[in-house]
């Protein structure tokens, strides 16, 4: 079961009362707790009412794992993942 931390007063629409630093912290903590790979090379920032996650991980499919965790917290269509990771051999 996924551990999702949502700060008090978080508004999924990014409106009045939203706490962007708490939102980013929630995503970071969830990834650190759940990811089966190192997440220290990731950068997080807000862009409008969405979250941008950039960096590199050393795990095939790591970008999709990051997207699923972040979307569970902020909602679908509010996450942009720009993460490089190795591909499975073809």
C-alpha positions as CSV (number, residue, x, y, z in Angstrom):
1,X,0.0,0.0,0.0
2,X,1.3,3.4,-1.0
3,X,2.1,6.0,1.7
4,X,0.7,9.3,0.6
5,X,1.4,12.4,2.7
6,X,-0.8,15.4,2.0
7,X,-0.3,18.6,4.0
8,X,-3.3,20.1,5.7
9,X,-5.1,22.7,3.6
10,X,-3.9,21.2,0.3
11,X,-6.2,22.1,-2.6
12,X,-5.8,19.7,-5.5
13,X,-6.8,22.5,-7.9
14,X,-3.9,24.6,-6.8
15,X,-6.1,27.4,-5.6
16,X,-6.4,29.4,-2.4
17,X,-4.9,27.5,0.5
18,X,-2.6,25.3,-1.5
19,X,0.8,24.6,0.0
20,X,3.3,24.0,-2.8
21,X,6.3,23.3,-0.6
22,X,4.3,20.8,1.4
23,X,3.1,19.2,-1.8
24,X,6.6,18.8,-3.2
25,X,7.8,17.5,0.2
26,X,5.0,14.9,0.1
27,X,6.1,13.6,-3.3
28,X,9.8,13.5,-2.2
29,X,9.0,11.6,1.0
30,X,6.7,9.1,-0.8
31,X,9.3,8.4,-3.4
32,X,12.1,8.1,-0.9
33,X,10.0,5.6,1.1
34,X,8.6,3.6,-1.8
35,X,11.1,3.7,-4.7
36,X,13.3,0.6,-5.2
37,X,16.0,2.9,-6.6
38,X,17.9,6.1,-5.5
39,X,15.9,9.3,-5.9
40,X,18.5,11.8,-4.7
41,X,19.3,13.0,-8.3
42,X,15.7,14.2,-8.8
43,X,14.7,17.9,-8.8
44,X,11.1,19.0,-8.1
45,X,9.4,22.4,-8.9
46,X,6.0,23.8,-9.4
47,X,5.0,25.1,-12.9
48,X,1.6,26.7,-12.7
49,X,-0.6,24.2,-10.8
50,X,1.5,21.2,-11.9
51,X,4.6,19.5,-10.6
52,X,7.7,19.1,-12.7
53,X,10.1,16.3,-11.8
54,X,13.5,16.2,-13.5
55,X,16.7,14.2,-13.2
56,X,18.0,10.7,-13.7
57,X,17.6,7.3,-12.0
58,X,19.4,4.1,-12.5
59,X,16.3,1.8,-12.9
60,X,14.5,0.7,-16.0
61,X,10.9,2.0,-15.8
62,X,11.8,4.5,-13.0
63,X,10.2,7.3,-14.9
64,X,6.8,5.6,-14.9
65,X,7.1,4.6,-11.2
66,X,7.8,8.3,-10.4
67,X,4.8,9.4,-12.5
68,X,2.4,7.0,-10.7
69,X,3.5,8.0,-7.2
70,X,3.3,11.8,-8.0
71,X,-0.1,11.4,-9.8
72,X,-1.4,9.6,-6.7
73,X,-0.6,12.7,-4.7
74,X,-1.4,15.6,-7.0
75,X,-3.8,14.0,-9.5
76,X,-3.5,12.9,-13.1
77,X,-2.6,15.5,-15.7
78,X,-0.7,17.7,-13.2
79,X,2.6,15.9,-13.3
80,X,5.4,16.3,-15.9
81,X,8.2,13.8,-15.5
82,X,11.5,14.5,-17.3
83,X,13.6,11.7,-15.9
84,X,16.2,9.7,-17.8
85,X,16.6,6.0,-17.0
86,X,18.0,2.9,-18.7
87,X,15.8,1.0,-21.0
88,X,15.3,-2.8,-21.0
89,X,17.5,-4.6,-23.6
90,X,15.6,-5.1,-26.9
